[in-house]
Amino acid sequence: MNRRTSYLGITFAAAAMLMVTMGSRQSFGLFVSPLNTSTGLGYAAISFALAVAQFTWGAIQPVAGAVADRYGPGRVLAFGIAALALGLALTPFMTSSWGLIFSIGLLSAIGSGSGGFSVLIGAVAQSLPAAKRGMASGIINAGGSLGQFVFAPLAQKLIGSLGWMGAMWSLAAITIAALPLAQVLRGRPAVAAAAEGAGDVAPIKEKTLRFAVVEALRDPSYLLLHAGFFTCGFHIAFLVTHLPGEVSLCGLSPEVASWSLAIIGLANIAGSLLTGWGVQHYRNKYILFWMYASRSLLVIAYLLAPRSALTFYIFAGGLGLTWLATVPPTAGVISKLFGTRYLGTLFGLTLLSHQIGGFFGAWLGGLAFTNLGNYDWMWYGDIALAGLAALCNLPIREARIVPALKPA
């Protein structure tokens, strides 16, 4: 196997892994209504369990990233797949709020997070040369979006034919089938890879993990990146959890919600690949600025448009172009500022900020629906936060792109 084939194999294996972990996770919103009908727990209680899942998914990212940085990603990914499948399989047996918090909020989220962005992008970044990392992160990101495109209508179909319990068990079976991918991505600990790459050159004493984290947290650019990513998490978690409820309020069928989520995933495949190319040619902070600004404008346009299936599909397509495409430029800024040695950990901490925003997006959406009967104030908050996130990225310290010299 030549080096190019090896690079492609690692990248596409990571994309396939993310397709499964993100696809199953992003379809949870479709289960809110049938879960409520079956258990009678109420939208607020179910939304809180999903909000806990948002936070847990983020909280596990720096932990999983640090373990993968130290011991290699293979075992972390295998653990993640097993935990996600177990959480899905146990959910139909849970009839209380605490039960849902355990199966969905903790177990499934820990599993999905352990097979998420921080581990996968960190693993691939340490295996690829710098010139190929931007496109690789775009391909990996596209895998997560493909998962949403495939899993959303699949989950809705399974709910309709097997009931929500049968659908959960089916998703658990599909998830466990991805376990062999962990073997492909087993890699090596970053410290071992770095030592091997040093050859005969005397190794430079590297920073400790603790020093790297403290250094990053003192950097204003890193903190501004966190602030923008917080809004991204708020936005995505609100929509993934409550878009089916918004569709229902408009008197449309559940299929409109599932296909809207699928369209978001499909559009984000294109957005992720385009962004993967863009980060190699333009500064990441400007890409992030326009992404967040476009979300604010899209939500305004949605609120002014008539509520129809076509409106939801157009809205979904527009959102999908930037949905998870914020990941490659965000990871790109971090790798430029601090290198790739602890990328899994440092990007994991940024994802934690993303998911703190996700916690509030999922939870506050449930409270808004329960107390007001609609999501109007959530939309207004989303517009304001997206605008602020766009502005947060402009002061970030990032070197200009230096064009590659053409061979004579």
N, C-alpha and C positions, 0 to 999 in steps of 0.2 A: 504494500500500500504506500503510494507516494504521499508527500507532505500535504499537498492540496486536498487529496481525497480524505486524509485524516482530519484536516480542518473542517471540511464540509460534513463529514460524518459526525464529529463532535457537535457542531453547530446545529445540525438537523435533529440529532438525538435530544439536545437540550430544548429545541422548539417543540418536539413531540411530547416531551415530559411536561412542559408548561401548558401545552394544549389540553392535557388531561387535568392537571391540578387547577388551572384557571377556569376551564370549561365547566367542570362540575361546581366549582365555587360560585361562578357568576350566574348560575341557573337557580340559586336558592330562592330568589324573589318569586319565582313561579310557584313555589310551594306554600307561600304565606296564606293565601286564601283557602286552599284545601286543608292545610294544617289547622287553621282557625275553625273551619267547619267541623273537622274531626275531633279536635280536642276542646274547643270552646275556650281557649286560653285568652283570646282577644288579640287584636292587632298590636297593641302597645307591648304586651308581654313577648310576642313572637318577634317583633321588631327589636326589642332589647336583646334577645338572644342573638339575633343577627348582628346587632351593633357590637356585642361582646366578641363575636367572631371577627369582625373587622379589626378591632383593637388587637385581639390575640394574634391574628395573621401578621400584623405589623410587629408586635412585640417579639415574636419568635424569629423574625428575619435577622436581626443582628446576632442573636444567639446561634442560629443555624449557620449564618455566614462565618462567625468566628470559629465554630467547630470545623466547618469545611476548610477554612483557611489553615487550620492547624493539622487536621488529620486527613484531609481529602474529602471530596463531595459524595463519594459512592454510598457510604453507610448512611449519611444524612438523608440522601434522596430515597433510599430504600425504606428508612424509617418513616419518612413523610408519606410515601404512597400507602404503606400499611396503616398508618394512623388515620389518614383521610378515608380510606375504604372502611375501616372499622367504625368511624364516626357516622358515615352514611348508613351503614348497616344497622347501627343501634338506634338511630333517630326514630323509626316507626314504633319502637317500644317505649318511647318517652311520652308521658302524659301530663307532665308538670313543667312549670317554667324552669325549675332547676335542672330537670332532665334535659330540656332543650339546650340550656346553657352549657351543660356538660358535653352533649353529643355534637351539637353544631358550633356552639360558641367557643369550646375549648378543643375537643379532640379533632374534629374535622379541620378547624382553623390551624391548629399546630401542624397537622399533616400537610395541608395545602401550603402553608408558609415554609415548611422545611423543604418543599419541592418548588419553591418560588423563585422570584427574580434574583435575590441576593446570592443564593447558592449557584444558580445556573449561569448568570452573567459573570459572576466572579470566577467560576471554574473555566468558562470558555475564554475569558479575558487573559487568564494566566497561561493558556495554551496557544494563543494566537499572537502574531506580531501586531504592533500598534496600528499599522495601516489597515488591518482587516477587522479591528474590533468594532468600529462603528457599524459596519454593514452586518456583522455577526449579531450584534445586539438587536438590530432591526429585524433580522430573521427570527431570532428567538422570541422577540416581542410579537411578531406576526403569528407565531405558533399559539401564543395565548389568545390572540384574537380569533384565530381559526377555531380554537376550542369553544369560544363563545358562539361563533356562527353555527357550529355543529351541535353543541350541547343544548342550546336554548330550545330550538324546535324539537330536538330529540326528547328532551325532558318533558315538554308539553305533550308530545305524542304519547310518551309512556304514561304520563298521568292520566290522559284520556282513555287509554286502553287497559292499563294495569292498576289504576288507582295510584294515589301519591305514595303509598307504602311500597307497592311493586316497583314504582319508578325509582325510589330511593335505593332499593336493593339492586336494581339493574345498574344504576350509576356506580354502586360499590363494586360490582363485578367488573365493569368496564375499567374502573380505576386500578384494581389489583392486577389487571392484565398488562399495565404499563410497568410493572416491576422490573422486567429485564432491561429496561432503559438505564436503570441505575448502574448496571454492570458496565454499559458502554461509557458512562460518564464518571466512572470510579476515579479516574485521574490520579494525582499525587498531591500530597500536601504542598502548599505553595513554597514553603521554606526549602523542601527537598528539591523542587524544580529549580528554584533560584540558585541553589548551591551547585546543582549539576550544570546549569547554564554558565556558571562562572568560569569553568574550565581551569586553566592554569593560573588565572588571575587571582590574586589574593582577595578573598571576600571582604567587602566593606561591612563593618558592624552595622546591622540593621536596627531600625527602631523597634521597640517592643509594642505590642498591641495597645497597652495602656497609654503609652506616650503618643501613639498615632491618634487615638481617640481624643485625648485631651487637646492635642494640637488642632485637630479638626474642629472641635467644639469652641475653640477660641477664635476661629477664623470667621469673620463676618460674612464672607461669601457662602460658606457652608451653611450658616444659620439662615441666610436669605433663601437658599435653595430649599431648606426645610420648610420655611414659611409658605413658599409657593406650592410645594408638594402636599402640604396640609390641605390646601384648598382642592387640589386634584382629588385627594381621597374623599373629601366631603362630597364633592360633585358626583364621583363615580358610585360611591356607596348609596347615596340617596337615590340615584336613578336605577341601579341594579335591584335595590330592595323595593322601591315604591313606584317604578314605572308601571308595573301591572296594575297597581291601585289607581294611578292616574288614568290609565286606559279605561278601567272599569267605571270611574267617575264620569267619563265622557260617553258612557253607554255603548262602548265597543266591546268586541269579543276578546277572550283571553288570547286567541291566536294572533291578534294585532300586537299584543305585548311581546309574545315569544318571537314573532318575526321582527319586531323592532329591535329587540336585543340581538337577534341574529344579524340584522343589517349593520348594527353597530360593530359587531365582530368582523363582518366581511369588509366594511369600509376601513377598519383599523388595520387590516392586513396590508392594504395599499398605503395607509398612512404610516405604518411602521417601517415598511420597506423604503418609502420615500424619505422618512426621517433618518433611517440608517445611512442612506446616501448623503443626506443633507448635513449630518454632523461631521462629515469628512471635508465639507466645502464651506461651511458657514459656522460662525460662532454659536455654540449651544444656547447661550443665554438669550440671543435674539430669536432663535427658534422657539424657545419656551415662552417668550413674551407674546409672540403672535398666536401661539396655541391657546394660551389662557385668555387672551383678548377675544379670540374668535368664539370661545365658549360663551362669554358674556353676551356677545352680539347674537349668537344663535338662540339663547334662552329668551332674549327680548323678542326676537322674530317669532319664536314659538308662541309666546304669550299673546302676540297680536294676531296670530293666524287662527282660522276656524279649526275646531277640534274634529278632525276626520282621520281615517286610517292613512290617507295619503300624507297628511301633515305629520303624523308620527313617523312614517317611513322616511320622509325627507329630513326631518329633525334628526332621526337616528343616523342617517347617512352622513350628515354634517358633523355630528358629534363624533362619529366613529373615526373620522380622519385624524382626530387628536386623542382619542379615548385613552389608550395605553401607550400612545406614541411619545408621551412625555418621558418614558423610561430611558430610551437611548441617550437623549441629550442630558438628562439628569445624571445618569451614570457616567457620561462623558465628561461633565464638569468635574465630578469627584475624581476620576482617574487623572485628569489634567492637574488638579490641585495637589493630589496626594499619592499618585501612582496606583499600581494594581495590587501591591503586596497585601493590603488589608481592604481591598475593594469590597469583598463580601460583607465585612463587618461595617464599614463606613456607609455603604449603600444600604445595608440592612437598617442602620439607624435612621437614614432618610426615609426609608419605607415605613418605619415606625411612626414618624411624623405624618406620613400619608394616611396611615390607618387610624391614628388618633382623629384626624379629620373624618375618616370613614366611619368611626364610631358615632360621631355627632351627626353625620349625614343620615345614617340608618335610624338612629334612635329618635332624633328630633323630627324626622319625617313621620314616624309612628305616632309621636305625641301630637303633631300638627293635625294628622288625620283624625285621631281620637277626639281632640278637643275642639277643632274647628270644622271638621268634615271635609277639608280640602288641603291642598298643598301650596296655596298661593304664597304664603310668607316664606316658604322654603325656596321657591323660585326667586323671590326678590333677594333673599340672602345669597343665593347662588350667584346671581348677577354681580352683586357687590364684591363677594369674595374672589370671583374670577378676575375682576378688574384689578383688585389689589395684588393678586398673585402675579399678574402680568407685570405690574410695576416693580414688584420685589426682585425680579430677575435682571432688571437693567443695571443695577450697581455691582453685580457680581464680577469679581476679578477673573478675567479669562483672556488668555493671550490670543492675538489675532491668528487667523489661519494663514500659514505660510505655503503658497503654492508649490507643488513639487516641481523640481527642475526637469525639463524634458531632456532625454539623452541626445547628445549631439549627433 
